[in-house]
């Protein structure tokens, strides 16, 4: 898993004593599946940074550990029931939120306007009936998968301010053209771009360490490109898009989030969508993000086992970790794909594709776990990483849990 290496900086006049922070998940993290099938909610990339990275930046804790909702995540992400401060992994902090933690004492907890526990100095799964609640009226809490892309522009701008404050950008090559304020194009060390068009009139553009924007690409901010990621030649990237680390992106992308280690390297359209880690979209894969009758889009809800009304007119593809599509694959409006699936063939597959599915519009069979494991190990090796026994066991348990449900009957 990729974690941004934080710079050392001061958050205004806030000073934090050394503390051990535990990021916990509650039952509502289940509403963020398929993305929380394979990681805690704080590890989801919602801006330039993940929430783990934001809390590390803002609190500079002595230690940061996890208390996942699903026990099978413990060997990979760790489990700690002891800490000085417990924070809900779905709480997305702005800089003013860090100040709220300064005078939080034992016997108090911060809650959202819907009474979700945001932070406390005792284990949030113990008896909290005697705790005094302080409500955070405007707390930003991640509740639904589509909020990852619909709030992307806001979080790009927030993270941009945090990461660039007091820092100098690398020089942008003169072969590029900037429409808007050139100061809103920020290049980390080793980042490069040639013969590209950058438009900052709606927001900033951030190029991470050793990232590259190739010739002929057109990019509108707010936009972020993660470490060692590439925007391919002639790509068209619309505003409010996030490309995580070690990814390749080509074709047309609009208001979409690619969390990291994933590729959409060729032509095809990805709009109002979220891809997890280790995904790959084959050439000319296209996502529909608008229904022909312009009706609000519905998305599969794992918890209720039905399609929920998002209230959105534009909503494309939600694809979990390690899922892939073959060339010329077409995804209908509001499609949800679980983890470890392989989709291919002509026509539109159904709008909900369970984890570890193999097939397309003509039907699906179970993607056998040994075959999934073989591919996962190869893609890790290509990045110089190891798909170790802890990951094997994690996905084995996801496979057992997901394929034992009625959706695979």
N, C-alpha and C positions, 0 to 999 in steps of 0.2 A: 504494500500500500504506500502511496506517495504522500509525504508530508512536506509542506513548504518549510524551508529552513528560515526561521524568522530573523529579521534584523533586530538589533537592539534599538529601542526608541522609547520615548516617554509619552504617555497618554495624558496630555494636558498637565494638570496639577495633581493627578491621582497617584498615590503611592500605596503599593500593596506589600504587606509583609509576606514572608515565605509561607507557602501553604501547599497542602496536598489536595488537589482538585480531583473529584470523581465525576465524570460525565455519565449520567444514567439515562436509560430508556424506559419509558412507561408503556402501558398497553397500547396507547395511541400511535406508537411507532409502527404498529402493524398496519396502519392505514397508509403507510408509505411504501408498502410492497408494490412491485417486485424488488425495489432498490434496497430495502432493509431485510430481504431474505438472506443476504450474504455479508452485511456489515451493519454496525450501529448507525443510527440516524446522524450523529455528529460527523461521520465520515463522508456524507454526501456533499458533493461540490455544488454549492448554491451561488457562488460568485467566483472571483479570482481565487478565493480561499474556501476551504471547508470550515465547518464550525470548530473542529479540533484545532485548526490553525488559528482561527480568530481568538479562541480562548487562550491559547498559548501566547499569542501576541499581546493580548490585552491584560492578562494576569501575571504572565511570566512565573508560573507556579514552580515550586520545588519539584513536584511530580504531577503528572496528569495520567489518570487511569480510567478504566471504563467499568460500568456495571450494566451489561447488555440485558435486554429483556429475554432473549433466547439464549439458553444455556449453551447451545452448541457453538456459539460465537466466542465463548470464553477462552479456549486454547489459543486462538489467533489474536484476539483483541485484549485479552486479559480480563480479570474480574477482581474488583476490589469493593468491599463493603465498609471500608474504613477510610475516612478522609476528613479534612478540615472544612471542606465546602463541597456540596453536591449540587450539580447543575444539570438541568434537563437538556439533553443533547439536541432537542428540537428547538430550543430557544436560540434565535439568531440575534446576537447582540450588536447594537450600535454603540458608539463610544460612550454615550451618556449612560448606558446600562451598566457599565463597569462601576460607576460611582455608587449605584444602588447596593453593591455588595460590600462597600466599605464599612457601613455601620450595621450590617446584618449580624444579629447575635443568636446564640443558642436559645431556642424557644420561639424563634421567628422563622417565617418562610415567605418568599416572594411568590405570588400567584398571578396568573393572567386574568383577563376580564371574564374568561370562562372557567376560572378556578383551577386551571392546570398548575401544578407545582412547577415553578421555574427554578428555584434555588432554595437551599436550606443548609443548615449546619449539622444536620443529623440524617441518618439513612432514610431516604424518602419512602421506603417500603415498610418502615416501622409504624407504630401508632402515632399519627400526627394530630390526633383530635385535640390535644392541648396546645398546639402551636398557634401563635398569633400570626394572622395572615396580613401581609401588606400587598395590596393590589398594584400591579404595573399595568396601567390602563392601555398603553399603546405598545405593549410587548409584541414583538414579531416572532411568531411561532409557526414552524413548518407543520402543516396538518394534512395536506393532500399532495400527491405526486406532481400534479400539474402546476402547483405553486412554485416548483423549482424553476420552470422556464418563465412563468408569468411574472415573477419578481426578479428575474435575472438582471435586468438593466439597473434596478435600484442597488443591488448588491455589488455589481461591477463598480459602480461609482463610489460606494462606501469603501470597498476594499482598495480601490485605486488611491483614494485620499490617504488611507492608512499606510500603504506600501510605498508611496512616493514622497510622503512628507519629509522634507529635509534631505532628499536624495536627488541626484542628478542623473538624467537619462543619458544613455549612449547616443552618439550623434547619428541621426537618421540620414542615410545616403541622399545626395542631391538628385539621384535618378528618380526618386519618388515625388509624388505630388500630394500636398496636404490641402484639403478644403476645410477651412475653419482655423481653429487655434492650434498651431504646431506644438505648443507646450502640452497639449493634451494627448500627444503620442509619446509614450514612455517605453524605452527599450532597456531591458536589464542587460547585464554583462553577457556578451556573446550573441545577443539577438541581432538579426539582420533582415533587411528588406531591400529589394531592388525593383524599380520600375512598377511600383504599386501605387494605387490611389487610396488615400486615407481620408475619410470624412468625419470630422470631430464636432460638427455643428450640433449634434444631439447628445454627445457624450464622449468620454475618453476612450483611448485605444491602448491596451497594455500588452506588450510582448515580453514574455518571460525569458529566463536565462536560456541562451542558445536556441531560442525559437527562430523560425524563419518564415517570412512571407515572400513567396516567389513572384516572378515577373507576371504582370498582367492582372494580378489579383485586385479586386475592388472591395474595400472593407469600410463599413460604417460603424461608428461607435454608438453606444457603449459596446465594447468588445474586449475580450481577453483571450490570450493565447498562452498556454502553459509551457513549462520548461521542455525544451527539445521537441516541441510540436511544430508541425508544418502546415501552412496554407499553400495548397498546390497552385500551379500556374493557371491563370485565368479564372480562378474561383470567385464567386460572388457571395460575400458574407454580409448579411443585413444586421441591423442593430439588435442589441440585447441578446447576443450569442456568446457562449462560453465554451472554449475548447480547453480541456484539462491537459495535463502533462503527457508527453510521449504519445501524441496522436497525430494523425494525418487527415486533412480535410480538403476535399475538392468539390467541384460542382456548385450547387446553390444551397445555402444554409440561411435560415431566417429564424430568429428568436428561439434558438435551440441550445441545449446544454449537452456536451459530451464530457463525461466525468473524468476520463483519463485512460490511457493505454488502449484506446479504441481508434478504429480507422473508418473514415468515409472518404476514401482516397480518390474517387472517380466522380464522373458526372451523375446527376440525379438530384432530386430535391428532398431536403430535410427541413420541415417547418414545424414550429411550436411543439418540439419533441424533446425527449430526454433519453440519452443512451448511457448505460452504466459503463463499468470498466471491462476491458478485454472483449469488446464487441467489434464486429466487422460487418460493414454493409458492402455487398458486392457491387460491381459497376452497374450504373443505371438503376439502382434501387431508388424507389420513389415513395414518399409518404403523402397521403392526402391529409390536409388539415382543415378542410371545410366541406361540410355536407352539401349536396346539390340543392337541398331545400332550405339551406341556411339555418337549420334548427340547431339548438344547443347540443353540444357533443356529450355523449355519455361514455364513461370509462368503467372497466371492471373493477369492483372492489373486492379484494381477497377476503376481507372479514365478513361482509354481509353476503358474499357470493351472489352478487347481482350487479347490474350496471348502474352507476351513480350519475346523476346529472351534474356536469361540471359548471354549468352556467356560462360556458365559454363557446363562442362561435368558432374559434380557431383552436384546434387541438389535434396533434398528430399521433406520434408513436412514443410509447413508454416501453423501453427494452431493458431487461435486467442484465446483470453481469454475465459474460461469457456466452451470450447469444449472438447468432450470426445469420446473415441472409446471403443467398446466392445472387448471381447477376440477374438483372431485370425483375427483381422481386417488387411487388406492389403491395403496400400496406394501406388499408382503408382508414378513413377518419376515425380517430380514437381507438387505436389498436394497442393492446397491452400484451407484451411478451415476457414470460418469466425468465429464469436463469437457465443457461445451458441448453438452449434450443437452437435448432438449425432449420431455417425456413428457405424454401426454394421452389422453383416451378412457376408456371404462368397462372394468371388469374389472381383474385384477391383471397388470401386466407381469412379465416374468421377473425373477429375483433378481439377475442381473448385466446391466446396461445399459451397453454400451461407450461411450466418449467419442464425441461428435458423432453421437448417434443421434436419430432423429426418428420418433415414433410411440408405440405403447402395446401393450396386450395382443394386438391383432390383428397385430402385427408392426412392424418398424422399417425405415426406409430411412436413408441417409446424410444427415445435416444438412450441406448444402453450406456450405463455408467462407465464401463471400461473404455468405450469409444470417446466419451466426453473427456475422461481423464487423459487419454493419449493426446488429444488436441490441446488441452489446457497445459500440459507439461511442455509441449512444443512451443506454444506462444510465449510462455514464461522464459524458456531457454533463449528465444530470439532476443529477449530484452536483457539477457545476462542474469536472469533471476531463477529461483528454484520454486517449483510448486511442491512444497514440502509436505510432510506427513500431517501436520496440523491442518493445512488447506485440504488435503485429501479427505481427512476425517470430517472437516466442516461440510464439504460439498457432498460427501456420502450421506451425512445426516439430513441435509437439505433434500437430496434425492429420495431418501426413504420417506421423509415427511410429505414431500410434495406429490410423489407418485402413489402414495397410499390413499389419497383423497378421492372423492367421487369424480373429480374432473378428469381423472385418467381411467375411469372404469370403462 
